[in-house]
Amino acid sequence: MTLPYNITEPSAPELPLVLSVPHCGTAFPDSLRNEYKQELIAKPDDTDWFVDELYAFAPSLGMTVITAVYNRWVIDLNRDPKSKPLYTDGRIVTALCPTTNFLGTPIYRNHRTEVDAEDVDNRLQNIYWPYHQKLQELITNKKMKFGFVVLWDCHSIRQEVPSIQSGKFPDLILGDVDETSASPLLIETALQSLQKGPYTVNHNHPFKGGYITRAYGDPKNNVHALQLEMTKVNYMDETESNYHPAKAAKMQSLLITTLQALAKNISAL
């Protein structure tokens, strides 16, 4: 099996920022591929499509990027390794190794309702833990070099997912686990920057950060984690199927400003 992640190192003077893109992967291991409904995995719907492309500017600004190779339907890198639910408010919550998509449609040919423990453990050992070990290594190295680090976890979602909430999501949702995963200064920096753009911005609702933000954010020890969720129509076409260069460029401008502001202000802590 190939490495479950790709790393893009900075091509400019290094900054204390690590970007994680855990849901952009589209690959399925050969040993599992035939177990899924082929028409679904041809274009797995819950993928954070093109988010890695959206943030492709980051290395040229001195930021390190880690992106997933395998699809979240194989194993979700942003879920608790013991499948502890992230939310308990009645929304659909897919498992560590999902058996349905976000709309509740079975993704396996045999309509299984769970993945057996041995299979889950194999996916943990081969995909999940290697990604997280590498992410931890990147964070540790940045902290050793700079004394502090910002982890920016990058996500996108369809504009409407009725199983999570009724109605459309806002354009951007900053998550910091109810203001516990990063310093107040960095949270305010990110919010103020994002709010200067032409987008609707929510804070911790309906997403406050997944497992990555919750597990790595440790501001008392100079590790600050923030999650940005965005609706796909802000960088894709209206059908949420294709990358839209003009929309993406507009969003990238705001992302660049925000990430550079974080890099500047973290040194003031």
C-alpha positions in Angstrom: 0.0 0.0 0.0 1.3 3.5 -0.8 1.8 6.1 1.8 -1.6 7.4 2.9 -0.5 11.1 2.7 1.4 13.5 0.5 3.6 16.2 2.0 4.4 19.5 0.2 7.2 21.3 1.8 7.6 25.1 1.8 9.2 26.6 -1.3 9.7 30.0 0.4 11.1 31.0 3.9 9.4 28.6 6.3 6.5 29.8 8.5 5.1 28.1 11.7 2.0 26.9 9.9 0.9 23.4 9.0 -2.2 22.9 6.7 -4.0 19.5 6.9 -6.4 18.4 4.2 -7.8 15.0 5.5 -10.8 14.6 3.3 -9.5 15.3 -0.2 -8.4 11.7 -0.9 -10.0 9.8 -3.7 -8.2 6.5 -3.7 -9.5 3.1 -2.5 -7.1 0.2 -1.6 -7.2 -2.6 -4.1 -8.1 -5.0 -1.4 -11.3 -3.1 -0.6 -12.3 -1.5 -3.9 -14.7 -4.3 -5.0 -16.6 -4.2 -1.7 -18.1 -0.8 -2.5 -20.9 0.2 -4.8 -18.8 1.0 -7.9 -21.1 3.7 -9.1 -20.6 5.5 -5.8 -16.9 5.3 -5.5 -16.4 6.4 -9.1 -17.0 9.9 -7.6 -17.4 9.6 -3.8 -19.9 12.3 -2.8 -18.6 13.1 0.7 -15.1 14.0 -0.6 -13.8 17.5 0.0 -13.3 18.0 -3.7 -10.3 20.1 -4.8 -9.6 21.5 -1.4 -5.9 20.5 -1.9 -6.0 22.4 -5.2 -7.6 25.4 -3.5 -4.8 25.6 -0.9 -2.0 24.9 -3.5 -0.6 28.4 -2.9 0.4 27.6 0.7 3.9 26.1 0.1 4.9 29.2 -1.9 4.1 31.3 1.2 6.3 29.1 3.5 3.6 26.7 4.8 3.8 22.9 5.0 0.8 20.9 3.7 -0.3 17.4 4.4 -3.0 15.9 2.2 -4.8 12.6 2.4 -4.5 9.9 -0.4 -7.4 7.6 0.6 -11.0 8.5 0.6 -12.8 9.1 3.9 -15.2 6.2 3.1 -12.2 3.9 3.7 -11.4 5.5 7.1 -12.1 9.1 8.2 -9.0 10.8 9.4 -11.0 13.5 11.2 -12.9 11.1 13.4 -12.0 9.7 16.8 -10.0 6.5 16.4 -12.5 4.8 18.8 -15.5 6.2 16.8 -16.6 8.5 19.6 -19.2 10.8 18.1 -18.2 14.4 17.5 -21.7 15.7 18.0 -24.7 14.4 19.9 -27.4 16.8 18.6 -29.3 14.4 16.4 -27.5 15.0 13.2 -26.2 12.0 11.2 -22.7 11.2 12.3 -20.7 8.9 10.1 -18.4 6.4 11.8 -14.6 6.1 11.7 -15.1 3.6 8.9 -18.4 4.7 7.4 -21.0 2.3 5.9 -23.3 5.1 4.5 -22.8 8.5 3.0 -24.0 11.7 4.7 -27.5 11.1 3.3 -27.7 7.7 4.8 -27.2 5.8 1.5 -25.3 2.5 2.0 -21.9 2.6 0.2 -21.1 -1.1 0.4 -22.5 -3.7 -2.0 -23.7 -5.9 0.8 -25.3 -3.0 2.6 -23.3 -3.8 5.8 -24.1 -1.7 8.8 -20.7 -1.9 10.3 -17.1 -2.8 9.5 -15.7 -5.6 11.5 -13.1 -4.9 14.2 -10.2 -6.7 12.4 -10.9 -4.7 9.2 -11.1 -1.4 11.2 -7.8 -2.2 12.9 -6.1 -2.9 9.6 -7.3 0.5 8.2 -6.1 2.2 11.4 -2.7 0.7 11.2 -2.2 1.3 7.4 -3.9 4.6 6.8 -5.1 6.4 9.9 -2.1 6.2 12.3 0.5 6.9 9.6 -1.3 10.1 8.7 -1.6 11.2 12.3 1.9 10.3 13.1 3.2 12.3 10.2 0.9 15.3 11.2 2.3 15.1 14.7 5.8 15.0 13.4 5.2 18.2 11.3 3.7 20.0 14.3 6.5 18.9 16.6 9.2 20.0 14.1 7.6 23.4 13.6 7.3 23.9 17.4 10.9 23.0 17.9 12.0 25.5 15.2 9.7 28.4 16.1 8.5 27.7 19.6 4.9 27.7 18.4 2.7 26.4 15.6 -0.7 27.0 13.9 -2.5 23.9 12.5 -5.1 25.0 10.0 -7.5 22.1 9.1 -9.0 22.5 5.7 -12.5 21.3 4.8 -15.5 21.8 2.5 -19.1 20.7 2.3 -22.1 20.8 0.1 -24.2 23.9 0.5 -27.1 21.8 1.7 -26.9 18.5 3.7 -30.4 17.9 5.2 -29.2 15.1 7.5 -27.0 17.7 9.3 -29.2 20.8 9.3 -32.1 22.1 7.4 -31.4 24.9 4.9 -28.1 26.1 3.5 -24.8 26.3 5.4 -23.0 29.7 5.7 -20.2 30.2 3.3 -17.4 29.9 6.0 -17.4 28.3 9.4 -14.5 28.7 11.7 -14.2 26.0 14.3 -12.0 26.2 17.5 -13.9 23.7 19.8 -15.7 26.5 21.6 -12.6 28.7 21.7 -10.4 26.1 23.4 -8.1 24.9 20.6 -6.3 28.2 19.9 -5.5 31.4 21.7 -8.1 34.2 21.8 -5.8 36.4 19.7 -5.5 33.9 16.9 -9.2 33.1 16.9 -10.0 36.9 16.7 -7.4 37.3 14.0 -8.9 34.6 11.9 -12.5 35.8 12.4 -11.7 39.4 11.6 -9.9 38.5 8.5 -12.5 36.1 7.2 -15.3 38.6 7.9 -13.6 41.2 5.7 -14.4 39.0 2.7 -17.7 38.9 0.8 -18.9 35.8 2.6 -21.2 34.8 5.4 -19.1 33.6 8.4 -20.2 31.5 11.4 -18.1 30.7 14.4 -18.4 27.1 15.9 -21.8 26.5 14.4 -22.8 24.1 13.0 -19.2 22.8 13.1 -16.8 23.5 16.0 -13.9 21.4 14.7 -13.4 17.7 14.1 -11.1 15.2 15.8 -8.0 16.8 14.3 -8.7 20.3 15.8 -9.8 18.7 19.1 -6.8 16.3 19.4 -4.0 18.7 18.4 -5.2 22.1 19.6 -3.2 22.8 22.8 -2.7 26.6 23.1 -1.2 26.3 26.6 1.7 24.4 24.9 1.9 26.8 21.9 0.0 24.5 19.5 -3.0 26.3 18.0 -5.5 24.5 15.9 -8.3 26.0 13.8 -10.7 24.4 11.3 -12.2 26.1 8.4 -15.3 24.6 6.7 -16.6 26.2 3.6 -19.4 25.5 1.2 -18.2 24.1 -2.1 -20.1 26.6 -4.2 -17.5 29.2 -3.1 -14.8 27.6 -5.2 -16.7 25.1 -7.4 -19.5 25.6 -10.0 -23.1 25.8 -9.0 -23.6 22.0 -9.4 -20.7 21.4 -6.9 -19.1 19.2 -9.5 -16.2 21.2 -11.1 -13.5 23.4 -9.9 -14.3 27.1 -10.7 -11.0 29.0 -11.2 -12.5 32.5 -10.9 -14.4 31.7 -7.7 -11.4 29.8 -6.3 -9.1 32.8 -7.0 -11.4 35.0 -5.0 -11.5 32.6 -2.1 -7.7 32.1 -2.2 -7.1 35.8 -1.8 -9.0 35.8 1.5 -7.3 32.6 2.6 -3.9 34.0 1.9 -4.6 37.2 3.9 -6.0 35.2 6.8 -3.1 32.7 7.0 -0.5 35.4 6.7 -2.2 37.4 9.5 -2.1 34.2 11.7 1.6 33.8 10.9 2.3 37.4 11.9 0.2 37.5 15.1 1.4 34.1 16.5 4.8 35.7 17.2 3.0 38.3 19.4 1.7 35.7 21.8 
